[in-house]
Amino acid sequence: MNRVLSVLVLLPAILFIVMGVRWLVAPAGIAPEFGLELATGLGLSSQVGDMSGFFLTLGICMLAGLVTGRRTWFYPAALLLFLTAIGRVVAWLFHDAALAPQIGVELVVTVILLLASQRLAREP
């Protein structure tokens, strides 16, 4: 079971890191996947900086949790994903946004990370 759980953490961690790197090196290719058009000037700086930072932090924290066995590394990633899902619901309820289907992935990975923090931790 722990091996399966490790893989369930590893795969999205790699995906998130790849997405973060894509935001750094080819933002025009990844922006449409999020329904975004690239801004210019300061807006582009915010898009690239925020999105790459978000995904790289997710992936790095998840990998750090797997490598170190310290449960505390899983929590920042779980919190980022859960708050993103809440933000999507708020945008849908109060700002006339479409409810993004990615919310399902965010919630599932959040649960996986919380399980990993309990099952994969090698600390007392």
Residue pairs with C-beta under 8 A, 6 or more apart in sequence:
1 119
2 119
2 120
5 112
5 115
5 116
5 119
5 120
6 66
6 116
6 120
8 112
8 116
9 62
9 65
9 66
9 74
9 112
9 113
9 116
9 120
10 62
10 63
10 66
12 58
12 59
12 62
12 105
12 109
12 112
13 58
13 59
13 62
13 63
13 66
14 59
15 59
16 55
16 56
16 58
16 59
16 62
17 55
17 56
17 59
17 60
17 63
19 30
19 55
20 51
20 52
20 53
20 54
20 55
20 56
20 57
20 58
20 59
21 52
21 56
22 29
22 30
23 30
23 47
23 48
23 51
23 52
23 55
24 48
24 52
27 38
27 44
27 47
27 48
27 51
28 38
30 51
31 37
31 38
31 47
34 51
35 98
35 100
36 47
38 44
38 47
39 46
39 47
54 80
57 76
57 77
57 80
58 77
58 80
58 81
61 73
61 74
61 76
61 77
62 73
62 74
62 77
62 113
64 70
64 73
65 71
65 72
65 73
65 74
65 77
65 113
65 116
65 117
65 120
66 116
66 120
69 120
69 121
69 122
69 123
70 121
70 122
70 123
71 117
71 118
71 120
71 121
71 123
72 117
74 113
74 114
74 116
74 117
74 120
75 113
75 117
77 109
77 113
78 110
78 113
78 114
78 117
81 106
81 107
81 109
81 110
81 113
82 106
82 107
82 110
84 106
85 103
85 106
85 107
85 110
88 97
88 99
88 100
88 102
88 103
88 106
89 99
89 103
91 97
92 98
92 99
